Amino acid sequence: MDANDKAPTKAQEMRAFLFLTVITAPLLAVAVVGGYGFSIWMIQLLTGSLPTG
């Protein structure tokens, strides 16, 4: 770190926290669930059956 670097202010920290919790986390959750559903759909399309574990 340089001597000129300043610590983030509370307002900057709050904006970063709200961005992560309100925008990033829901988008990531939708992407993960959607990707999993798409992969299951493609497996069913290619094999004709449900994957069994």
C-alpha positions as CSV (number, residue, x, y, z in Angstrom):
1,M,0.0,0.0,0.0
2,D,1.2,3.5,-0.7
3,A,1.2,6.2,1.9
4,N,-1.4,8.1,-0.1
5,D,-4.0,5.2,0.1
6,K,-6.9,6.1,2.3
7,A,-9.2,3.8,4.2
8,P,-12.7,3.5,2.8
9,T,-15.3,5.6,4.4
10,K,-18.4,4.2,6.1
11,A,-20.6,5.4,3.2
12,Q,-18.3,3.6,0.7
13,E,-18.5,0.4,2.8
14,M,-22.3,0.7,3.0
15,R,-22.6,1.1,-0.8
16,A,-20.3,-1.9,-1.4
17,F,-22.3,-4.0,1.1
18,L,-25.6,-3.0,-0.4
19,F,-24.3,-3.7,-4.0
20,L,-23.1,-7.2,-2.9
21,T,-26.3,-8.1,-1.0
22,V,-29.0,-6.5,-3.2
23,I,-27.5,-7.1,-6.7
24,T,-24.6,-9.5,-6.8
25,A,-26.0,-12.3,-4.4
26,P,-29.4,-12.6,-6.1
27,L,-27.9,-12.6,-9.6
28,L,-25.3,-15.3,-8.6
29,A,-28.1,-17.4,-7.0
30,V,-30.2,-17.2,-10.1
31,A,-27.2,-18.0,-12.3
32,V,-26.3,-21.1,-10.2
33,V,-29.9,-22.5,-10.0
34,G,-30.5,-21.7,-13.7
35,G,-27.2,-23.4,-14.7
36,Y,-28.0,-26.5,-12.7
37,G,-31.5,-26.7,-14.2
38,F,-30.1,-26.2,-17.7
39,S,-27.6,-29.0,-17.1
40,I,-30.3,-31.4,-15.9
41,W,-32.5,-30.4,-18.9
42,M,-29.6,-31.1,-21.3
43,I,-28.8,-34.5,-19.7
44,Q,-32.5,-35.4,-20.0
45,L,-32.5,-34.3,-23.6
46,L,-29.4,-36.3,-24.6
47,T,-30.1,-39.5,-22.5
48,G,-33.8,-39.6,-22.3
49,S,-33.8,-40.3,-18.6
50,L,-33.2,-38.6,-15.3
51,P,-29.7,-38.8,-13.8
52,T,-29.5,-41.2,-10.9
53,G,-26.9,-40.8,-8.1
